[in-house]
Amino acid sequence: MCKELGLWALLWIGVLTSAWGQGHGFRMGLAMDPNVSWMNSRDFEHTTNGGRAHFGYQFMADIMFSERYAFGTGVHVFRTGSQIEYWEPTTDSTLSRVSRDYNNQYVELPLTFKFRTKEIGYTTYFGRFGTGLGLNTRRAAEEVRYVGYTEEDGTWSPVANPAIPSPDNISTDFATLFRASLIVGVGLERKIAGATSLMVGLTYNNSLFNTHKGLDVVKVDGTGVPRFSDAGEALTTALDGHDSYLALSVGIVF
């Protein structure tokens, strides 16, 4: 994964250098980015549960190829994550049900192409497409864990009335350090005075690789019941999923 990120970085550095040489100027700005994020299951052995509201902010920089085309970059700081649920082997004779609510923070370098319309009544509309290279700067989650299945004499049975504890805060190394993403966005800039504009945009950001690290989950059938081998052992697989978010950006461009 690090090699792939390095190749992407070299590609975009080449594009950036080419744009710089064109000499069409720069536009910079600051924006707030509240978002709604959610988790996606790739292994289909764990479930996801709705979205969560988070907050972010960013410094934006457009390197202009021309009046209508630009290379967009900057620094974006945001949080993402929501709730997932899965079965986890606790001991040889017990399975725990785990509900984990993620709240991860990233610093991302967006690398996008930006396409702009001509000014229409003091307003310019734009679309952008590209990728982001992110670094995880904070791993945090709340977790509820309780025993839900027990084994006796080779037979697994659900616990009738499991004791469900209060959530615990965890901050172990459960998320990958790097995050590469697909970025797609649309928006508008409304001229205020001179070269200063109000910017409003909508951005979809989707992680391309597995968010989770070092977690094994129990395989389940179509109804969510844990699966066991003929020898009575829980069947496990590595937890595989990623996060996505939809953000509303509001800021000032100079």
GUROKE-275069 format. One record per residue (C-alpha): x, y, z; residue number from 1. Coordinates in steps of 0.001 Angstrom, whole numbers. Layout:
<nodes>
NODE     east    north       up  num
NODE        X        Y        Z  NUM
...
</nodes>
This chain:
<nodes>
NODE     east    north       up  num
NODE        0        0        0    1
NODE     2831     2423      839    2
NODE     4368     1739    -2595    3
NODE     1045     2553    -4290    4
NODE      736     5796    -2315    5
NODE     4277     6720    -3332    6
NODE     3510     6196    -7022    7
NODE      378     8340    -6732    8
NODE     2389    11069    -5002    9
NODE     5046    11080    -7745   10
NODE     2350    11288   -10433   11
NODE      661    14253    -8801   12
NODE     3957    16024    -8111   13
NODE     4582    15872   -11857   14
NODE     1155    17348   -12557   15
NODE     1749    20047    -9936   16
NODE     5103    20986   -11458   17
NODE     3543    21250   -14923   18
NODE      728    23456   -13621   19
NODE     3179    25686   -11752   20
NODE     5103    26231   -14977   21
NODE     2009    27511   -16755   22
NODE     2018    30609   -14565   23
NODE    -1753    31290   -14521   24
NODE    -1783    32153   -10832   25
NODE    -3092    30828    -7544   26
NODE    -6315    30961    -5547   27
NODE    -6361    30091    -1864   28
NODE    -9014    29834      807   29
NODE   -10222    28471     4134   30
NODE   -13323    26374     4754   31
NODE   -15290    24532     7431   32
NODE   -16338    20965     6549   33
NODE   -19062    19341     8660   34
NODE   -19667    15818     7395   35
NODE   -21818    12724     7805   36
NODE   -19682     9582     7713   37
NODE   -20458     5889     7683   38
NODE   -18648     2549     7633   39
NODE   -18795      -24     4824   40
NODE   -18444    -3791     5236   41
NODE   -16363    -5606     2617   42
NODE   -16204    -9008     4294   43
NODE   -19985    -9181     4944   44
NODE   -19180   -10838     8284   45
NODE   -19669    -7635    10263   46
NODE   -22526    -5152    10079   47
NODE   -22572    -1363     9975   48
NODE   -25059      843    11735   49
NODE   -25980     4246    10286   50
NODE   -23972     7441     9997   51
NODE   -22363     9887    12411   52
NODE   -21927    13664    12258   53
NODE   -18343    14925    12420   54
NODE   -16459    18147    11799   55
NODE   -13487    19178     9685   56
NODE   -11690    22201     8252   57
NODE    -9293    22815     5405   58
NODE    -6861    25120     3698   59
NODE    -7508    25144      -74   60
NODE    -5117    26009    -2891   61
NODE    -5943    26063    -6616   62
NODE    -3104    26235    -9133   63
NODE    -4683    27568   -12307   64
NODE    -3998    26012   -15700   65
NODE    -6375    28571   -17186   66
NODE    -9486    30518   -16160   67
NODE   -11557    27317   -16269   68
NODE    -9164    24542   -15243   69
NODE    -7121    24131   -12071   70
NODE    -5174    21678    -9960   71
NODE    -6624    21624    -6453   72
NODE    -4690    20743    -3321   73
NODE    -4313    21972      269   74
NODE    -4500    20504     3774   75
NODE    -7699    18902     5054   76
NODE    -8238    17884     8713   77
NODE   -11365    15866     9433   78
NODE   -12904    13147    11565   79
NODE   -14776    10122    10322   80
NODE   -16335     6867    11514   81
NODE   -19554     5313    12789   82
NODE   -20655     2048    14410   83
NODE   -19909    -1550    13428   84
NODE   -20947    -4820    15110   85
NODE   -19320    -8249    14925   86
NODE   -18721   -11550    16729   87
NODE   -15270   -12157    18182   88
NODE   -13811   -15310    19784   89
NODE   -13062   -14518    23437   90
NODE   -11914   -17967    24575   91
NODE   -12162   -21483    23138   92
NODE   -15622   -21773    24676   93
NODE   -17063   -18239    24424   94
NODE   -17886   -15718    21704   95
NODE   -18341   -12032    22408   96
NODE   -20621    -9616    20613   97
NODE   -18732    -6384    19984   98
NODE   -20258    -3020    19100   99
NODE   -17618     -416    18261  100
NODE   -18240     3265    17447  101
NODE   -15260     4812    15613  102
NODE   -14100     8426    15804  103
NODE   -10841     8654    13814  104
NODE    -9046    11845    12809  105
NODE    -7047    12287     9597  106
NODE    -4855    14910     7957  107
NODE    -5291    14617     4193  108
NODE    -3539    16059     1169  109
NODE    -6205    16330    -1581  110
NODE    -4959    16047    -5174  111
NODE    -7761    16885    -7594  112
NODE    -8558    18303   -11000  113
NODE   -11015    21201   -10813  114
NODE   -13264    22269   -13692  115
NODE   -14910    25704   -13554  116
NODE   -17617    27396   -15598  117
NODE   -17387    30980   -16774  118
NODE   -18813    33522   -14368  119
NODE   -22627    33590   -14539  120
NODE   -24126    36565   -12701  121
NODE   -21239    36830   -10178  122
NODE   -21348    33047    -9628  123
NODE   -18927    30375   -10874  124
NODE   -19822    26682   -10681  125
NODE   -17221    23939   -10378  126
NODE   -16692    20203   -10199  127
NODE   -13663    18327    -8983  128
NODE   -12337    14785    -9130  129
NODE    -9210    13159    -7770  130
NODE    -7658    11401    -4830  131
NODE    -6551    12127    -1286  132
NODE    -3523    10909      690  133
NODE    -4332    10823     4401  134
NODE    -2504    10155     7665  135
NODE    -4307     8902    10774  136
NODE    -3490    11259    13649  137
NODE    -6010    10013    16230  138
NODE    -7542     6597    16845  139
NODE   -10472     6557    19252  140
NODE   -13591     4477    19724  141
NODE   -16267     3491    22214  142
NODE   -16827     -226    22587  143
NODE   -19446    -2479    24165  144
NODE   -18408    -6134    24535  145
NODE   -20387    -8967    26117  146
NODE   -20429   -12786    25963  147
NODE   -23178   -13902    23589  148
NODE   -22358   -17564    22847  149
NODE   -20968   -20331    25036  150
NODE   -19834   -23869    24249  151
NODE   -20559   -26905    26389  152
NODE   -19904   -30516    25434  153
NODE   -19257   -29521    21828  154
NODE   -22511   -27578    21445  155
NODE   -22654   -23795    21011  156
NODE   -25655   -21975    22478  157
NODE   -26646   -18302    22657  158
NODE   -26644   -16701    26092  159
NODE   -30257   -16091    27125  160
NODE   -29796   -12856    29071  161
NODE   -26302   -11487    28436  162
NODE   -24953    -8825    30778  163
NODE   -24430    -5749    28595  164
NODE   -21904    -3327    30165  165
NODE   -21489      413    29658  166
NODE   -19300     1563    26751  167
NODE   -15531     1636    27248  168
NODE   -13179     4114    25576  169
NODE   -10391     2446    23594  170
NODE    -7415     3933    21749  171
NODE    -5318      922    20744  172
NODE    -3679      428    17349  173
NODE    -6840     -807    15591  174
NODE    -6813     1460    12495  175
NODE    -4358     1671     9596  176
NODE    -1947     4607     9546  177
NODE    -2481     5628     5897  178
NODE    -5759     6396     4128  179
NODE    -6025     6799      348  180
NODE    -9366     8067     -921  181
NODE   -11465     8876    -3962  182
NODE   -12730    12484    -3972  183
NODE   -15677    13748    -6028  184
NODE   -17229    17167    -5472  185
NODE   -19379    19970    -6860  186
NODE   -19952    23529    -5707  187
NODE   -20103    27220    -6473  188
NODE   -18217    30421    -5780  189
NODE   -20175    33661    -5332  190
NODE   -18110    36805    -5825  191
NODE   -18210    39156    -2819  192
NODE   -15670    41854    -3710  193
NODE   -12770    41859    -6139  194
NODE   -11153    38410    -6191  195
NODE   -12816    37360    -2907  196
NODE   -15635    34807    -3158  197
NODE   -17911    32809     -895  198
NODE   -17495    29087    -1613  199
NODE   -20119    26400     -945  200
NODE   -19424    22794    -1965  201
NODE   -20567    19205    -1518  202
NODE   -17892    16487    -1437  203
NODE   -18015    12686    -1414  204
NODE   -14868    11070       18  205
NODE   -14498     7267      -70  206
NODE   -11584     5353     1462  207
NODE   -10048     2920    -1040  208
NODE    -8378      473     1352  209
NODE    -9161    -1397     4549  210
NODE    -9548      910     7564  211
NODE    -9209    -1849    10169  212
NODE    -6040    -3421    11481  213
NODE    -5318    -6585    13475  214
NODE    -8920    -7656    14115  215
NODE   -10398   -11102    13449  216
NODE   -14151   -11644    13352  217
NODE   -16308   -14759    13370  218
NODE   -17940   -15669    10066  219
NODE   -21732   -15589    10063  220
NODE   -24531   -17046     7970  221
NODE   -27198   -15059     6140  222
NODE   -29114   -14399     9372  223
NODE   -26074   -13182    11324  224
NODE   -25603   -16381    13376  225
NODE   -21959   -17419    13961  226
NODE   -20614   -20300    11872  227
NODE   -18608   -23222    13263  228
NODE   -16460   -25959    11763  229
NODE   -17293   -29669    12017  230
NODE   -14861   -29799    14926  231
NODE   -16868   -27141    16764  232
NODE   -14423   -24262    16289  233
NODE   -15564   -20773    15339  234
NODE   -14686   -19862    11747  235
NODE   -12844   -16532    11617  236
NODE   -11592   -14048     9039  237
NODE    -9797   -10694     9094  238
NODE   -12090    -7686     9567  239
NODE   -12316    -5895     6214  240
NODE   -14131    -2594     5691  241
NODE   -13638     1103     5133  242
NODE   -15166     4506     5817  243
NODE   -16838     7123     3607  244
NODE   -18326    10548     4179  245
NODE   -20350    13321     2592  246
NODE   -19208    16831     3567  247
NODE   -20672    20308     3193  248
NODE   -17900    22871     2716  249
NODE   -18447    26570     3436  250
NODE   -15548    28986     3143  251
NODE   -13873    32034     1666  252
NODE   -11652    31966    -1431  253
NODE    -9190    34784    -2190  254
</nodes>
